[in-house]
């Protein structure tokens, strides 16, 4: 039950979970690995968000016009320099 609640928390974006192993068998090992996985996902998510913010700052502060389009050519984003055009 603890692992399923942990998986449910992760599916909601809540990565600060800890599962305490209650045995030294395969289920106990799974519990330890699950906690490590949650920590790894949290770290990876934070790194991705940091990179997203970094690139947003570059794009928004670029003196060059940058227009981002989807696969159909529809504009989905433009930086302040592009909005001046």
Secondary structure, 3 states (H helix, E strand, C coil): CHHHHHHHHHHCCCCCCCCCCCCCCHHHHHHHHHHHHHHHHHHHHHHHHHHHHHHHHHHHHCCCCCEEECCCCCEEEECHHHHCC
